[in-house]
Amino acid sequence: MTCRFWTSAVLVVLAAAAAYRVLVPPPAEFAHTPLLDEYDYVVVGGGSAGAVAAARLAEGAPDARVLLLEAGPSDSAMMEVAIPAGCSLLQRTKLDWQFTTQPQAASHGSMHERRSRWPRGKTLGGSSSINYMVYVRGAQDDYDKLWGVSGWSFADVLPFFRKSENYVARPLAANETHRATGGPLTVSKPQTSSPLVDAFIASGKALGLARNEDYNGAGGMMGIAHCDLTIKDGVRASSAAAFLRPALARAAAASASGVFHVRTFAHVTRVVTETDAASGKVRAVGVEFADTADSDGVASEDSPRRVVRATTEVVLSAGAVGSPHVLMLSGIGPEDVLAAAGIETVVDLPGVGRNLRDHLMVPVRFPTKDKASGHLITKKRAESLTTLLKYLVFSGGLLTTNGLEGTAFYSTGTSDHLPASVPDVQIHMIATGGSDVEAANIGTKPEFVAQGVIDDPDRWQAGGINFLPIILHPKSRGAITLNSSSPFDPPLIQPNYLAEQADVDLLVAAVHDTLKLAADEAYAEWIDASSPTTSPLYESAPDGAAAGVSYWEWHVRNFAVTVYHPVGTAKMGEPGAAGTVVDPQLRVVGVDGLRVADASIMPTLISGNTNAPCIMIGERVADFILSSLQGR
Ligand SMILES: Cc1cc2nc3c(=O)[nH]c(=O)nc-3n(C[C@H](O)[C@H](O)[C@H](O)COP(=O)(O)OP(=O)(O)OC[C@H]3O[C@@H](n4cnc5c(N)ncnc54)[C@H](O)[C@@H]3O)c2cc1C
């Protein structure tokens, strides 16, 4: 009986692997798409926003010629993209740009050269193909008050969130105002249910937080809940999976005269502009890219270059790092930055690369009692045959989890730059080993091991409950500038984390809040309060103590890491206002035929994870363009 079971199990796995190879296209997919010399629309970057923009343009203008250029390979290059639990395995792979920041003066003390690793998706779907799939739209006043841009109030953006959405977590009432079904992007709740996440939600009472499962709904976002996730039937719903592939299939089946082309391994090196001699007006007329299909995505000065013309518009959706980089390489940016890199200025636009904002979190970990081990997300459990079979046969089980299953949003009431309606803290909870959270980001300094601060590196890999308190609206600002004029030289990323003391104080306050959650009765049966490694993890704060800094401030300045949400580097605003790069229709100021649509246009961070608003921005740019065609 046992033998028969194992034989069948192995057969199922082999069959599934074979089916995967047959059904899922090879990694070189889209690498050699034959191209026209010119298109009506060229979209640069097939990420959260770009894939949506291109798909909607192809769908809304079926007779147009639409081209999407993506620097990375297809998202089918790694099967871990589709499997939610594979999300922690995608960083530092060929699907990741693998940026690192400049050294941080006020933070990242424990990290190699005080730098932060900055993963960004380099594949179809962009960062939505490597992210943790948490779906958050933000607070109404993020749009109404913090953004404050005409045409971008919450009432203006809500229809576009709804247009995308297929919400499957509960049946929708007929008078539903905020959620929607029938859109391409499935939003669901976790399929697995863990008592450790239930304990997290129950512990919210320690902070006065009520359960609020519909935090993207009409009741607002404050409270504590299971996460909404962009996962469809156990498979990641990236913008490539949800929007791009269906649109390509529809375009292929349609009899319209238009074309919809996607080309991967196309590293765009600049937007090609022409300046009218008489009027001095600058217009985007195409893009130049390096073809890296034959060098497995590795771009260099030796890569063959090609120009495609855009007769109507170029849409730049290369993300909060890529878009300002490409703009500056094209001579559009702050004159001093361009001059320092030896790039001739086409349009002096001082806001390009400025206003960089990012969310910052600090892991606080609590060892668990033995009885929790069966509920922790561990490598061993994830790789077991039972788990694999559950996934292959039922699209269920542990492989459908993103790890980040619980979240809380609240206002501490201490942020003087925010209305009280906007949360200033988010807390995520992960019940797993330390490796996902910390090792992915922290290159721990050897001297910390020597000093006994990290006395046992294995402890970082041990299982436990991690709280991830996040500051949602930090006051510290950074910038993206140029290292050189080479498009293959990563730009300089300077987030200036924790430059403002108010950000440190808020993060420390949020850490104290996690201590209250951990001390709540809901966790009594799970957290091992007697363990010597119970937080504070390290009993001393060597360098911090000398400077008279509190233990938790020291912890924050050493161990806080990015939440991967950079925004703001091509800020949307009224033309002429200081720092504006794009107008409310996302048109680049001073350049005709060029729009930017991605995280970089956000004037401020939103109160939560940034993928949902990027998808909304992709919807909006397509709508602006299609509306202009119809004279709306
Ligand atoms: C590891 C990680 C985890 C995250 N987790 C979450 C989460 O759980 N929930 C959430 O809401 N948000 C999350 N985020 C953030 C969210 O995914 C991003 O904010 C969002 O995807 C950004 O969308 P975008 O369109 O601005 O850029 P991206 O999605 O990054 O797309 C930019 C695209 O442009 C391409 N590109 C860049 N430069 C060029 C060039 N020169 N030529 C051609 N192509 C180029 C890139 O390869 C990429 O495909 C996470 C991000 C990361 C990296």
The ligand as a Gaussian input file, in Angstrom:
#p B3LYP/6-31G(d) Opt

LIG

0 1
 C       10.748000      42.036000      -3.188000
 C        9.558000      42.946000      -3.289000
 C        8.429000      42.681000      -2.519000
 C        7.324000      43.524000      -2.607000
 N        6.170000      43.168000      -1.967000
 C        5.044000      43.877000      -2.215000
 C        3.784000      43.426000      -1.745000
 O        3.651000      42.373000      -1.122000
 N        2.693000      44.192000      -2.025000
 C        2.776000      45.357000      -2.714000
 O        1.763000      46.028000      -2.901000
 N        3.966000      45.799000      -3.171000
 C        5.077000      45.066000      -2.975000
 N        6.257000      45.471000      -3.510000
 C        6.288000      46.745000      -4.236000
 C        5.583000      46.682000      -5.577000
 O        5.745000      45.412000      -6.161000
 C        6.139000      47.800000      -6.454000
 O        5.867000      49.046000      -5.847000
 C        5.533000      47.806000      -7.838000
 O        5.603000      46.537000      -8.432000
 C        6.267000      48.827000      -8.700000
 O        5.644000      48.875000      -9.944000
 P        6.269000      49.750000     -11.106000
 O        5.389000      49.595000     -12.280000
 O        6.549000      51.104000     -10.602000
 O        7.707000      49.120000     -11.385000
 P        8.123000      47.627000     -11.663000
 O        7.008000      46.688000     -11.420000
 O        9.385000      47.398000     -10.927000
 O        8.376000      47.604000     -13.223000
 C        9.419000      48.258000     -13.871000
 C        9.760000      47.418000     -15.086000
 O       10.581000      48.169000     -15.951000
 C       11.653000      47.362000     -16.388000
 N       12.757000      48.251000     -16.713000
 C       13.462000      49.032000     -15.865000
 N       14.404000      49.712000     -16.547000
 C       14.279000      49.357000     -17.850000
 C       14.972000      49.709000     -19.029000
 N       15.988000      50.576000     -19.018000
 N       14.594000      49.133000     -20.192000
 C       13.553000      48.257000     -20.237000
 N       12.869000      47.882000     -19.132000
 C       13.228000      48.430000     -17.957000
 C       11.924000      46.464000     -15.211000
 O       12.680000      45.345000     -15.576000
 C       10.525000      46.153000     -14.728000
 O        9.976000      45.060000     -15.399000
 C        7.373000      44.665000      -3.446000
 C        8.497000      44.925000      -4.221000
 C        9.589000      44.066000      -4.158000
 C       10.792000      44.350000      -5.019000

